[in-house]
Amino acid sequence: MLAFIKNNEQQIRNFYAKTSDLGSTEFVGVILNDAIFIIELFWRYFNYSFYASDYLINNPSSDSVSPIELLKLENQHPYFILEELYRLAYVSPHHPTFMELSCNYFDYEMCNGIPRCTAVVHFTDLIRIALLKNYSKVEPNGKSIANLPCAAKLYESGVKFKGIKRECLRDIRFERRLIDTGKYVDLLIEGGIVISSFGGNASISNMFNKLCSQTGFVGSCYYHLCEELKAHYNNPLNHTKATLNRVYFSNLWKGTATVAAGLLLLLTMIQAMTSIKQVA
């Protein structure tokens, strides 16, 4: 491992924008220690059931290691160094690849499917590749999610968010279309789409509305879902059904009274028609 780092020392130094003042021995030692720590951390996360009680991966303190820390630009290491050191440490073909360990640590569902031959510069680049892979699942003509009704209007049309899954949070623009003010956050929390554990609803609304500002996007992987929601909202029958449900069937007593009144009206009409026939 030391030999590999020494043989690639200059390439590693060129990787960083700021020139390191460390001597060769110190520099190689820092790279080796950091790399071994990352490999060990990823390995323990991958084998979580065995290391479930491990302090390294279950430290509740605020200074514990998190994926966010490893994604900071100042904490990046060349990916080829980590990958080769892992290969030197785990030579068995039965072990998972370092790419598999990386995907498992950051977000398996998001990163899974990245080709093993993909050239990765560092961890931040890995996440960039994963995001591009996910956003490539859009319409070829670049259809967007514009004009999506807000949460309150969708609720009024009787959607009750049955078609909106929590995974939609991955498309930040989707949520921005739904959330305008804090009252819309209430509806999304009620629908199980947003889980609030910090701040008030107004602060959550402001957070979503400020995300992705001055950032351009083309297309959305939730285009078809948005089209279905808009079609549902634009159907007058759904508004009528939602009004009936909200006004006359919002609870058991109102529903029972509505049905009873309907039956009474029907019987009255039948009696009236029978009386007319008898007179005729």
C-alpha positions as CSV (number, residue, x, y, z in Angstrom):
1,M,0.0,0.0,0.0
2,L,2.8,2.4,0.9
3,A,4.6,1.5,-2.3
4,F,1.5,2.2,-4.4
5,I,1.0,5.6,-2.8
6,K,4.6,6.6,-3.2
7,N,4.6,5.6,-6.8
8,N,1.6,7.8,-7.4
9,E,2.5,10.6,-5.0
10,Q,2.9,13.3,-7.7
11,Q,-0.3,12.4,-9.4
12,I,-2.1,12.6,-6.1
13,R,-0.6,16.0,-5.3
14,N,-1.7,17.3,-8.7
15,F,-5.2,16.2,-7.9
16,Y,-5.6,19.0,-5.3
17,A,-5.9,22.7,-6.3
18,K,-3.9,23.8,-3.3
19,T,-0.3,22.6,-3.1
20,S,0.5,20.7,0.1
21,D,3.4,21.8,2.2
22,L,3.9,18.3,3.7
23,G,7.0,16.4,3.0
24,S,6.9,13.1,1.1
25,T,6.8,10.9,4.1
26,E,4.1,12.9,5.9
27,F,2.0,13.3,2.8
28,V,2.1,9.6,2.0
29,G,1.2,8.8,5.7
30,V,-1.8,11.2,5.6
31,I,-3.2,9.7,2.4
32,L,-2.7,6.1,3.7
33,N,-4.4,6.8,7.1
34,D,-7.3,8.6,5.5
35,A,-7.8,5.9,2.8
36,I,-7.7,3.1,5.4
37,F,-10.2,4.9,7.6
38,I,-12.6,5.4,4.6
39,I,-12.2,1.8,3.5
40,E,-12.8,0.5,7.0
41,L,-15.8,2.7,7.5
42,F,-17.4,1.6,4.2
43,W,-16.7,-2.0,5.0
44,R,-18.4,-1.8,8.4
45,Y,-21.5,-0.1,6.9
46,F,-21.7,-2.8,4.2
47,N,-21.5,-5.5,7.0
48,Y,-23.8,-3.5,9.3
49,S,-25.5,-6.6,10.9
50,F,-22.1,-7.7,12.2
51,Y,-21.0,-4.2,13.3
52,A,-24.4,-3.0,14.5
53,S,-23.1,-2.1,18.0
54,D,-19.9,-0.5,16.6
55,Y,-19.3,3.0,18.0
56,L,-17.8,4.1,14.7
57,I,-21.1,3.8,12.8
58,N,-23.5,4.4,15.6
59,N,-21.9,7.4,17.3
60,P,-24.8,9.7,18.1
61,S,-22.6,12.8,18.7
62,S,-22.7,15.7,16.2
63,D,-19.1,15.2,15.2
64,S,-19.6,11.6,14.0
65,V,-18.7,10.7,10.4
66,S,-21.5,11.2,7.9
67,P,-21.8,11.0,4.1
68,I,-22.0,14.8,4.0
69,E,-18.6,15.1,5.5
70,L,-17.1,12.8,2.9
71,L,-18.8,14.8,0.1
72,K,-17.2,18.1,1.1
73,L,-14.7,19.2,-1.5
74,E,-12.0,19.7,1.0
75,N,-12.3,16.1,2.1
76,Q,-12.0,14.5,-1.3
77,H,-9.4,11.8,-2.2
78,P,-8.6,10.5,-5.6
79,Y,-11.0,7.6,-6.2
80,F,-8.5,5.5,-8.0
81,I,-6.3,5.5,-4.9
82,L,-9.1,4.3,-2.6
83,E,-10.2,1.7,-5.2
84,E,-6.7,0.3,-5.6
85,L,-5.9,0.2,-1.9
86,Y,-9.2,-1.6,-1.3
87,R,-8.2,-4.1,-4.0
88,L,-4.8,-4.7,-2.3
89,A,-6.5,-5.2,1.1
90,Y,-9.3,-7.5,-0.1
91,V,-7.9,-9.7,-2.9
92,S,-10.7,-12.3,-2.8
93,P,-13.1,-12.1,-5.8
94,H,-15.9,-12.9,-3.4
95,H,-15.7,-9.5,-1.7
96,P,-17.9,-6.7,-2.9
97,T,-16.2,-4.1,-5.2
98,F,-15.3,-0.7,-3.8
99,M,-17.9,0.8,-6.1
100,E,-20.5,-1.4,-4.3
101,L,-19.3,-0.3,-0.9
102,S,-19.4,3.4,-2.0
103,C,-23.0,3.0,-3.4
104,N,-24.1,1.3,-0.2
105,Y,-22.6,4.0,2.0
106,F,-24.0,7.0,0.2
107,D,-27.3,5.9,-1.3
108,Y,-27.7,2.4,-2.7
109,E,-30.9,3.0,-4.6
110,M,-29.6,6.2,-6.2
111,C,-26.1,4.9,-7.1
112,N,-27.0,1.3,-7.9
113,G,-26.7,0.6,-11.6
114,I,-23.6,2.7,-12.3
115,P,-21.4,0.6,-14.6
116,R,-18.4,-0.8,-12.9
117,C,-16.1,0.6,-15.6
118,T,-17.3,4.1,-15.0
119,A,-14.4,6.6,-14.4
120,V,-15.0,8.3,-11.0
121,V,-12.8,11.2,-9.9
122,H,-13.9,11.3,-6.3
123,F,-17.0,10.8,-4.1
124,T,-18.7,14.1,-5.1
125,D,-18.2,13.0,-8.8
126,L,-19.8,9.7,-7.9
127,I,-22.9,11.4,-6.7
128,R,-22.9,13.6,-9.7
129,I,-22.8,10.6,-12.0
130,A,-25.6,9.0,-10.0
131,L,-27.8,12.1,-10.2
132,L,-27.2,12.3,-14.0
133,K,-28.2,8.7,-14.3
134,N,-31.4,9.2,-12.5
135,Y,-32.3,12.4,-14.3
136,S,-31.6,10.8,-17.7
137,K,-35.0,9.0,-17.2
138,V,-36.9,11.9,-18.7
139,E,-38.9,12.5,-21.8
140,P,-36.7,12.9,-25.0
141,N,-38.4,16.2,-25.8
142,G,-37.6,17.7,-22.4
143,K,-41.1,17.9,-21.0
144,S,-41.3,19.5,-17.6
145,I,-43.6,19.7,-14.6
146,A,-44.8,23.2,-15.2
147,N,-48.3,24.3,-14.1
148,L,-48.7,21.6,-11.5
149,P,-51.5,22.6,-9.1
150,C,-50.5,23.3,-5.6
151,A,-51.1,20.9,-2.7
152,A,-54.3,22.7,-1.5
153,K,-55.9,22.6,-5.0
154,L,-55.0,18.9,-5.4
155,Y,-56.5,18.2,-2.0
156,E,-59.7,20.0,-2.9
157,S,-60.0,17.9,-6.1
158,G,-59.9,14.8,-4.0
159,V,-56.4,13.5,-4.7
160,K,-55.4,13.2,-1.1
161,F,-51.9,12.5,-2.4
162,K,-52.6,8.9,-3.0
163,G,-50.5,9.1,-6.2
164,I,-47.6,11.0,-4.8
165,K,-44.9,8.9,-3.2
166,R,-42.3,10.0,-0.7
167,E,-39.6,9.3,-3.3
168,C,-40.8,12.4,-5.2
169,L,-38.8,14.4,-2.7
170,R,-35.8,13.5,-4.9
171,D,-37.1,15.9,-7.5
172,I,-36.9,19.1,-5.6
173,R,-38.8,21.0,-8.4
174,F,-41.7,18.7,-7.9
175,E,-42.0,19.7,-4.2
176,R,-41.6,23.4,-5.1
177,R,-44.6,23.2,-7.3
178,L,-46.7,21.7,-4.5
179,I,-45.5,24.0,-1.7
180,D,-46.2,27.7,-1.7
181,T,-46.9,28.5,2.0
182,G,-46.9,26.8,5.3
183,K,-50.5,25.7,5.1
184,Y,-49.6,23.4,2.1
185,V,-46.9,21.8,4.3
186,D,-49.7,20.7,6.7
187,L,-51.4,18.8,3.9
188,L,-48.2,17.1,2.7
189,I,-47.4,16.1,6.3
190,E,-50.9,14.8,6.7
191,G,-50.5,12.8,3.5
192,G,-47.3,11.2,4.7
193,I,-45.1,12.9,2.0
194,V,-43.2,15.3,4.2
195,I,-41.9,14.3,7.6
196,S,-41.2,17.4,9.7
197,S,-38.7,17.2,12.5
198,F,-37.3,20.7,12.5
199,G,-38.6,24.3,12.5
200,G,-42.1,25.4,11.6
201,N,-44.1,24.8,8.5
202,A,-43.3,28.3,7.2
203,S,-39.6,27.6,7.5
204,I,-40.0,24.3,5.6
205,S,-41.9,26.1,2.9
206,N,-39.2,28.8,2.6
207,M,-36.5,26.1,2.4
208,F,-38.3,24.3,-0.6
209,N,-39.0,27.5,-2.4
210,K,-35.3,28.6,-2.2
211,L,-33.9,25.3,-3.4
212,C,-32.6,25.1,-6.9
213,S,-32.9,28.9,-7.4
214,Q,-31.0,30.1,-10.5
215,T,-30.5,26.5,-11.5
216,G,-31.7,25.2,-14.9
217,F,-33.2,21.8,-15.5
218,V,-34.5,20.0,-18.5
219,G,-37.3,17.4,-18.1
220,S,-38.4,15.5,-15.0
221,C,-38.6,11.8,-14.2
222,Y,-41.9,12.6,-12.6
223,Y,-43.5,14.1,-15.7
224,H,-46.1,11.4,-16.2
225,L,-47.1,11.5,-12.5
226,C,-47.6,15.3,-12.8
227,E,-49.7,14.8,-16.0
228,E,-51.9,12.4,-14.1
229,L,-52.3,14.8,-11.2
230,K,-53.2,17.7,-13.5
231,A,-55.7,15.5,-15.4
232,H,-57.3,14.5,-12.1
233,Y,-57.5,18.1,-11.0
234,N,-59.0,19.3,-14.3
235,N,-61.8,16.7,-14.2
236,P,-64.9,18.5,-12.9
237,L,-66.3,15.1,-11.7
238,N,-63.5,14.8,-9.2
239,H,-64.2,18.2,-7.8
240,T,-67.9,17.2,-7.3
241,K,-66.9,13.9,-5.7
242,A,-64.5,15.7,-3.4
243,T,-67.2,18.3,-2.4
244,L,-69.7,15.5,-1.6
245,N,-67.1,13.7,0.4
246,R,-66.0,16.8,2.3
247,V,-69.5,18.2,3.0
248,Y,-71.8,15.2,3.2
249,F,-69.6,12.2,4.0
250,S,-66.8,13.7,6.1
251,N,-67.7,11.5,9.1
252,L,-70.0,8.6,10.0
253,W,-72.9,10.8,11.3
254,K,-73.0,13.1,8.4
255,G,-72.8,10.2,6.0
256,T,-75.7,8.3,7.8
257,A,-77.8,11.5,7.8
258,T,-77.2,12.1,4.1
259,V,-78.1,8.5,3.2
260,A,-81.2,8.7,5.4
261,A,-82.3,12.0,3.9
262,G,-81.7,10.5,0.4
263,L,-83.9,7.5,1.2
264,L,-86.6,9.7,2.7
265,L,-86.6,11.9,-0.4
266,L,-86.8,8.8,-2.7
267,L,-89.7,7.3,-0.7
268,T,-91.5,10.6,-0.8
269,M,-91.1,10.8,-4.6
270,I,-92.4,7.2,-5.0
271,Q,-95.4,8.0,-2.8
272,A,-96.2,11.1,-4.7
273,M,-96.0,9.2,-8.1
274,T,-98.2,6.4,-6.7
275,S,-100.8,9.0,-5.6
276,I,-100.8,10.6,-9.0
277,K,-101.3,7.3,-10.7
278,Q,-104.2,6.5,-8.4
279,V,-105.9,9.8,-9.1
280,A,-105.4,9.4,-12.8
